[in-house]
Amino acid sequence: MHKRNNILICANDVTQIGGISRVIHAMADGFSDRGYSVSLLGMNSVDREKSYTEQSNRADQYEVIIPYTDNPPSRKQNLEKWSRMRGEAVGYLRRYFENVDFSDTIVIILQVYVMEHLKELDLPIGGDEGLAVLGMYHNSFKSCKDIGDLRRVKAAYSDINRFYALTEGDRDMFACEGMTNASYMYNPVELLSRPPVVPFAKRPKRAVYVGRFAKEKNVPKLVRAWAAVAKDYPEWSFDIYGVGPDESNIAREIFESGCTDSVSLLGPTQNPEVVFSEARLMLMGSDFEGLPVAIVEAGLCGTPSLVTDCCPGMSVLIEDRKTGLIARDQDMFDFESLLREYLENDTMGLSYSSAVVPSMERFSIEKIIDAWEKEFALLGIGETY
């Protein structure tokens, strides 16, 4: 096989604000810098005001293919409209792929929803003349199974060139389910900007959450944990940045927990690097995650994280009690205990801050693109190393 020069990166949304868009554009930038021609396929349209392209200098430089002109309803909500829109989207994709040189193209699919659409096209996959298709699942195996995606993942990804989980532990669990093509690949993470470095000891005593306001993120539980300990540390504050459907529940919890003096709900930020560079701790208490970009971004700014052990990715990202703290999964009492320990021990944060930056550099674009190109060579679709 020969080296392929065109890369098509596919996801549900390729321009929406959030961690997945950061990953998509980091990958696109990295591959483009290596000389590949990169295009982005996003199944769903996104409102301009929610667009990642407003945040990045390079987000507009790639061809963007969007089959759906509007977000379809759920299948249960309106089957007729769902079927019509899906048919239109698949037809759009069929016409698009008529002009694609299969033998010179690598398709990297980040979410199973996209692969399900592509399977309907019955495109040739593998060999010298077929598409090289590499699929990913951007959450943990546990969440895949719990939310009912495992059957879909196995049906969509079992016959492609390679399937990638986000961690070695998740890879092993997918392999145990019969996915013999399973491997793993970390997300690349690059800061959008490099704000002035604020020495850790000179930062305000501030913890932050930066992410989506979704139910599984458990931000109200973070607020309750904060309220349980922060009254003893009045010099500390907790700032919450994000947007999403759980915002009203977060606001209610702040009020009902009686911590309006120390907790602020601040909406989305376009400068997470500045937020992290001016904080001493990042909090995350999710029910499930994959390999959260925000933890890496915080770490690159010298900000340690306190998280729950909800997936293998947490122990990949954080070396417990060296670069951050990991509480037992689903155990907010343990979370509170570790939070109290951290707030009252300035030397702990100073030590973790010094160690976390070099630890997170292994997720740089350059290193992750190196890993991808080694995979291409191993699969016979790239240059031999």
Sequence and secondary structure as in RCSB ss.txt:
>XXXX:A:sequence
MHKRNNILICANDVTQIGGISRVIHAMADGFSDRGYSVSLLGMNSVDREKSYTEQSNRADQYEVIIPYTDNPPSR
KQNLEKWSRMRGEAVGYLRRYFENVDFSDTIVIILQVYVMEHLKELDLPIGGDEGLAVLGMYHNSFKSCKDIGDL
RRVKAAYSDINRFYALTEGDRDMFACEGMTNASYMYNPVELLSRPPVVPFAKRPKRAVYVGRFAKEKNVPKLVRA
WAAVAKDYPEWSFDIYGVGPDESNIAREIFESGCTDSVSLLGPTQNPEVVFSEARLMLMGSDFEGLPVAIVEAGL
CGTPSLVTDCCPGMSVLIEDRKTGLIARDQDMFDFESLLREYLENDTMGLSYSSAVVPSMERFSIEKIIDAWEKE
FALLGIGETY
>XXXX:A:secstr
     EEEEEES SSBSSHHHHHHHHHHHHHHHTT EEEEEESS   GGGBGGGT SSTTSSEEE S SS    T
TT HHHHHHHHHHHHHHHHHHHTTS GGGEEEEE SHHHHHHHHTTT  BSTTTSBEEEEE  S HHHHHHTT H
HHHHHHHTTSSEEEESSHHHHHHHHHTT TTEEE       S       GGGS SEEEEES   GGG HHHHHHH
HHHHHTT TT EEEEE  STTHHHHHHHHHHTT TTTEEE    S HHHHHHT SEEEE  S  SS HHHHHHHH
TT  EEEE  SHHHHHH  BTTTEEEE TT HHHHHHHHHHHHT HHHHHHHHHHHHHHHGGG HHHHHHHHHHH
HHHHTSS   
